[in-house]
């Protein structure tokens, strides 16, 4: 049997770090995965300013918090009332 991909759930770690990762097909012989596995700190918003704006929109918002902008190469986005808008760091 050939396996081309695996799916697993990682443990939780609250800091950015790389950990070694090895896989085995028999539970005895493990092979290291090049580069290991990288944990990224999840972003957490703590405040939005301003808290209100006109219904017509076009209000610039500032979102502050922990690890905001640390999306590691992904496009940052916000959702306002069901509308997804692009964000900039």
Secondary structure, DSSP 4 states (H G I P E B T S, - for coil): ---------PPP-SS-EEE--EEESSSS-EEEPTT-EEE-PPPEEEEEESS---TT-----EEEEESTT--TTSPPEEEETTEEEE---
